[in-house]
Amino acid sequence: MKTYLSSRIYQLALPGFLVMGLLLSAPAAFAQAVEGCNPAVLDAMQTTSDARTAASNSVDDAIFDQDDSVLALTCFNQAAAISGYQGGQIFSGDFVPSLQPVIEDALTAMYDDFPDSVGNKTNIVNYGAIPLPAGNGPFTCDEAANLWSQVESMGVNPGVPFSTFQDLVNGGAPGAGAPPTVGGAPADPDYNTNWNTAADQGVFQNMQTAVNNLPAPAVQSFAGAQTPCDVMLQMGAVATCP
């Protein structure tokens, strides 16, 4: 029984020892680095990726807008003034003058953080409503309703073009005119800004240079071929043609 087990273990372990021996005794050539692709091809791939990323950023920035400030949508300056006035009446006074420098400075700093919101870019939300009005006046605020109407009417943004590979090579923003138009509608200004920034940084020019530097493939000429067999003959696929 012991002899059988020893023999069986040897049979199972033998292939592994053989493989290990082959690996350890392999010629040094197997350990040498394999030559990679043409550097010009790699450069073209990298610059093309940069150009496509720039075009994608232009689209994303035009489609995905920043949310609007809740303080702007709820007319916080009016609400603060009314609260300051009504609260002051408890103490036979008016808190609005004391609140003005604090709240107005805070609103100014807050609203500066929403330059890319829909309401700010379309001027449908009043981001200049910073000064506190008289606290004994009425509260009128339709900013949220106006923004909803604006978003509802916008639908799909028609000013976001689709850039082709040729557009990336040319480097000019898709569309014609100044600013570019898409289907007759002016292209989104954010789209143009991002695209032109990438162009100024040489993203599209680098791609154009890299593509032009690609090695031209060797293409065999079949100008003298009269039949499909002649083509195969020139390719060396057949020995003779009838």
Long-range contacts (C-beta under 8 A, 24 or more apart in sequence): 38-215, 40-210, 40-213, 40-214, 40-215, 41-214, 43-210, 43-213, 44-207, 44-210, 44-211, 44-213, 44-214, 46-210, 47-203, 47-206, 47-207, 47-209, 47-210, 47-211, 48-168, 48-207, 48-210, 48-211, 50-203, 50-206, 50-207, 51-168, 51-198, 51-203, 51-204, 51-206, 51-207, 52-168, 54-194, 54-195, 54-198, 54-203, 54-204, 55-163, 55-167, 55-168, 55-195, 55-198, 57-194, 57-198, 58-163, 58-173, 58-190, 58-191, 58-192, 58-194, 58-195, 58-198, 59-160, 59-191, 61-116, 61-190, 61-191, 61-193, 61-194, 62-157, 62-159, 62-160, 62-188, 62-190, 62-191, 62-194, 63-157, 63-160, 65-116, 65-117, 65-118, 65-121, 66-114, 66-115, 66-116, 66-117, 66-118, 67-117, 68-114, 68-117, 68-118, 68-119, 68-120, 68-125, 68-147, 69-110, 69-111, 69-113, 69-114, 69-117, 69-127, 71-107, 71-110, 71-111, 72-111, 72-114, 72-119, 72-125, 72-126, 72-127, 72-129, 72-143, 73-119, 73-125, 73-143, 73-144, 73-147, 74-141, 74-143, 74-144, 75-129, 75-139, 75-140, 75-141, 75-143, 76-103, 76-107, 77-103, 77-104, 77-107, 77-129, 77-130, 77-131, 77-132, 77-133, 78-129, 78-133, 78-137, 78-139, 78-140, 78-141, 79-139, 80-132, 81-132, 81-133, 81-134, 81-135, 81-137, 82-135, 82-137, 82-139, 83-135, 84-132, 84-135, 85-134, 85-135, 85-136, 86-135, 88-135, 94-135, 96-132, 96-134, 96-135, 99-132, 100-131, 100-132, 103-132, 104-130, 104-131, 104-132, 116-190, 118-147, 118-150, 118-151, 118-154, 119-143, 119-146, 119-147, 119-150, 122-150, 124-149, 124-150, 157-188, 158-182, 158-183, 158-185, 159-185, 159-186, 159-187, 159-188, 159-191, 160-187, 160-188, 160-191, 161-187, 161-191, 168-204, 168-207, 169-204, 169-207, 169-208, 169-211, 170-204, 170-208, 171-199, 171-204, 171-205, 171-208, 172-199, 173-199
